[in-house]
Amino acid sequence: NIISILILSKLNWSQEMPAMKALEGIFQTSAIVDYFDGMFTNLGIVMEETGEQFTIHHNGKGMKFMKGLNKKGVDFVVPLRAQNIENMISHAKSGTISNLESWQILSVLFTPLTRETLKSPALSVNWRRKLAGVEDLTHVILLSPDGKEASNHTLIYVKNQWLVLSGLHGNPGRTYRMNPNQAVLYQKKIFAAMQKDSLIGWFRFSSWYKKWRKSCSEKHKV
């Protein structure tokens, strides 16, 4: 029940698999399953303080939590801290995801998930970047529901790889200011393109991306 879940979320983080068990107990409602559907299939989590590792498998209908992770078998590996887990549990405990809770969850995952997404070999290929018209230095800002700037990071493409830096650095070719819905939609679209990894799939993503960015970005003269 909800009381036991909340108690579990406050357990000592040195106990065996507490982070996995805490998330497993609360990430099973249909609203939360739907919220994460399309963001990943297999997500690896590494707890920075304890070294605890586990995998979340999303099959489209539910989420299964498994001890340990196989880095070759997961889509992304995201490092988290105990406070991040407690925050996500607190934001998701109602079983639904409001705009405020969506932003609070994304503020935890925003930069780590972006960093891991851009590590994909599929996204380090320069022709795909040029096809979509992606600038080589970009600022990305996640907006809170009241429109204030919250999390932010800088994307830099150099030597055929993406670097993701916390904070805003340099003179960007474009700045994105995304609300939670826009950020979730982008993650789902790019993950779908990565899964298909076909020429036509990337053309379709590029076409969608060029239209989508008009709603949440500003191009700069560098």
C-alpha positions as CSV (number, residue, x, y, z in Angstrom):
1,N,0.0,0.0,0.0
2,I,1.0,3.6,-0.3
3,I,2.1,3.9,3.3
4,S,4.5,1.0,3.1
5,I,5.9,2.5,-0.2
6,L,6.6,5.8,1.4
7,I,8.3,4.1,4.4
8,L,10.3,2.1,2.0
9,S,11.4,5.2,0.1
10,K,13.0,6.5,3.3
11,L,15.0,3.3,4.2
12,N,18.7,3.5,4.8
13,W,20.4,3.6,1.4
14,S,23.0,1.1,2.5
15,Q,20.4,-1.8,2.6
16,E,20.5,-4.3,-0.2
17,M,18.9,-3.0,-3.4
18,P,16.8,-0.3,-1.7
19,A,16.7,2.1,-4.6
20,M,15.5,-0.6,-7.0
21,K,12.8,-1.8,-4.6
22,A,11.7,1.7,-3.8
23,L,11.2,2.6,-7.5
24,E,9.7,-0.8,-8.3
25,G,7.0,-0.3,-5.6
26,I,5.7,2.9,-7.1
27,F,6.5,2.9,-10.9
28,Q,3.7,0.5,-11.8
29,T,0.6,2.6,-12.3
30,S,-0.8,2.9,-15.8
31,A,-0.1,6.7,-15.9
32,I,3.6,6.3,-15.0
33,V,4.0,3.3,-17.3
34,D,2.5,5.4,-20.1
35,Y,4.7,8.4,-19.2
36,F,7.9,6.4,-19.7
37,D,6.7,4.3,-22.7
38,G,8.9,5.1,-25.7
39,M,11.7,6.7,-23.8
40,F,13.6,3.5,-23.4
41,T,13.3,-0.3,-23.5
42,N,16.1,-1.2,-21.1
43,L,17.4,1.5,-18.8
44,G,20.4,0.8,-16.6
45,I,20.7,2.7,-13.3
46,V,23.9,3.1,-11.3
47,M,23.7,4.5,-7.8
48,E,26.7,6.8,-7.3
49,E,27.0,6.5,-3.5
50,T,26.6,2.7,-3.1
51,G,27.5,1.3,-6.6
52,E,24.1,-0.4,-6.7
53,Q,23.1,-1.4,-10.2
54,F,19.8,-2.4,-11.7
55,T,17.9,-2.5,-15.0
56,I,14.4,-1.3,-15.7
57,H,12.8,-3.1,-18.7
58,H,9.8,-1.4,-20.2
59,N,7.7,-3.7,-22.5
60,G,5.0,-1.1,-23.3
61,K,2.6,-2.5,-20.8
62,G,4.6,-2.5,-17.6
63,M,8.1,-2.1,-16.1
64,K,10.2,-5.0,-14.8
65,F,13.1,-4.3,-12.4
66,M,16.1,-6.6,-12.4
67,K,19.2,-6.6,-10.3
68,G,22.5,-5.8,-12.1
69,L,23.0,-4.6,-15.6
70,N,24.6,-5.7,-18.8
71,K,25.9,-2.5,-20.5
72,K,25.6,-4.1,-23.9
73,G,22.0,-5.0,-23.3
74,V,20.7,-1.6,-22.1
75,D,19.8,1.5,-24.2
76,F,21.2,3.9,-21.6
77,V,23.1,3.8,-18.3
78,V,22.1,6.7,-16.1
79,P,24.0,7.5,-12.9
80,L,21.8,8.7,-10.0
81,R,22.1,9.7,-6.4
82,A,20.0,8.6,-3.4
83,Q,18.3,12.1,-3.4
84,N,17.3,11.7,-7.0
85,I,15.5,8.4,-6.2
86,E,13.7,10.0,-3.2
87,N,12.7,12.9,-5.3
88,M,11.3,10.8,-8.1
89,I,9.4,8.6,-5.6
90,S,7.9,11.7,-4.0
91,H,6.8,13.1,-7.4
92,A,5.3,9.9,-8.6
93,K,3.6,8.7,-5.4
94,S,0.1,9.9,-6.4
95,G,0.1,7.4,-9.3
96,T,-0.5,10.2,-11.9
97,I,1.9,12.6,-13.6
98,S,0.9,16.3,-13.4
99,N,2.8,19.0,-15.4
100,L,4.6,19.9,-12.2
101,E,5.5,16.3,-11.4
102,S,6.6,15.7,-15.0
103,W,9.0,18.7,-14.7
104,Q,10.3,17.5,-11.4
105,I,11.0,14.0,-12.7
106,L,12.6,15.3,-15.9
107,S,14.8,17.7,-13.9
108,V,16.4,14.6,-12.4
109,L,16.8,12.7,-15.7
110,F,17.2,15.6,-18.1
111,T,21.0,16.0,-18.4
112,P,22.0,12.3,-17.6
113,L,19.5,10.9,-20.2
114,T,20.6,13.5,-22.8
115,R,24.3,12.6,-22.2
116,E,23.6,8.8,-22.5
117,T,21.4,9.3,-25.6
118,L,24.1,11.2,-27.4
119,K,26.7,8.5,-26.6
120,S,24.9,6.3,-29.1
121,P,27.1,5.5,-32.2
122,A,24.0,6.3,-34.3
123,L,24.1,9.9,-33.2
124,S,27.9,10.4,-33.6
125,V,27.7,10.1,-37.4
126,N,28.1,13.6,-38.8
127,W,25.8,13.1,-41.8
128,R,22.9,12.5,-39.5
129,R,23.7,15.7,-37.6
130,K,23.9,17.7,-40.9
131,L,20.8,16.0,-42.2
132,A,18.8,17.3,-39.3
133,G,20.6,20.7,-39.4
134,V,21.8,20.3,-35.8
135,E,24.3,23.0,-34.8
136,D,27.7,21.9,-33.3
137,L,27.2,24.0,-30.1
138,T,23.7,24.2,-28.6
139,H,22.2,25.4,-25.3
140,V,19.3,23.4,-24.0
141,I,17.1,24.7,-21.2
142,L,14.3,22.8,-19.4
143,L,11.5,25.1,-18.3
144,S,9.4,24.6,-15.2
145,P,5.6,24.7,-15.5
146,D,5.6,28.5,-14.6
147,G,8.0,29.2,-17.5
148,K,11.1,29.7,-15.4
149,E,14.5,28.2,-16.4
150,A,15.4,25.1,-14.4
151,S,17.9,22.5,-15.6
152,N,20.2,23.3,-18.5
153,H,23.2,21.9,-20.4
154,T,25.4,22.6,-23.4
155,L,25.8,20.2,-26.3
156,I,29.1,20.3,-28.3
157,Y,29.9,18.2,-31.3
158,V,33.6,17.7,-31.7
159,K,35.8,15.0,-33.3
160,N,32.8,13.0,-34.3
161,Q,31.3,12.8,-30.8
162,W,28.9,14.7,-28.6
163,L,29.9,16.3,-25.3
164,V,27.2,17.2,-22.8
165,L,28.2,19.8,-20.2
166,S,26.1,20.8,-17.2
167,G,25.4,24.5,-17.4
168,L,25.6,26.9,-20.3
169,H,28.9,27.5,-22.0
170,G,30.2,29.2,-25.2
171,N,28.3,31.0,-27.9
172,P,25.5,28.6,-29.2
173,G,24.3,28.3,-32.7
174,R,20.8,27.6,-31.3
175,T,19.1,27.7,-27.9
176,Y,16.3,25.4,-26.9
177,R,13.8,26.3,-24.2
178,M,11.6,23.2,-23.7
179,N,8.7,22.5,-21.4
180,P,8.3,19.0,-20.0
181,N,5.9,17.9,-22.8
182,Q,8.3,19.0,-25.5
183,A,11.3,17.3,-23.8
184,V,9.4,14.0,-23.3
185,L,8.2,14.1,-27.0
186,Y,11.8,14.7,-28.2
187,Q,13.2,11.8,-26.2
188,K,10.5,9.4,-27.5
189,K,11.0,10.5,-31.1
190,I,14.8,10.2,-31.1
191,F,14.7,6.9,-29.3
192,A,12.3,5.5,-31.9
193,A,14.7,6.6,-34.7
194,M,17.6,5.0,-32.8
195,Q,15.8,1.8,-32.5
196,K,14.9,1.6,-36.2
197,D,18.3,3.0,-37.3
198,S,17.4,3.1,-41.0
199,L,18.0,5.7,-43.7
200,I,14.3,6.3,-44.1
201,G,13.8,6.4,-40.3
202,W,16.5,9.1,-39.9
203,F,15.0,11.1,-42.8
204,R,11.6,11.0,-41.1
205,F,13.1,12.0,-37.8
206,S,15.0,14.9,-39.4
207,S,11.8,16.1,-41.1
208,W,9.9,16.0,-37.8
209,Y,12.8,17.6,-35.9
210,K,13.1,20.6,-38.2
211,K,9.4,21.4,-37.6
212,W,9.4,20.6,-33.9
213,R,12.3,22.9,-33.1
214,K,10.5,25.9,-34.4
215,S,8.2,25.7,-31.4
216,C,10.9,25.7,-28.8
217,S,14.2,27.1,-30.1
218,E,15.9,30.2,-31.4
219,K,18.8,30.2,-33.9
220,H,21.7,32.6,-33.3
221,K,24.2,34.2,-35.6
222,V,27.6,33.0,-34.6
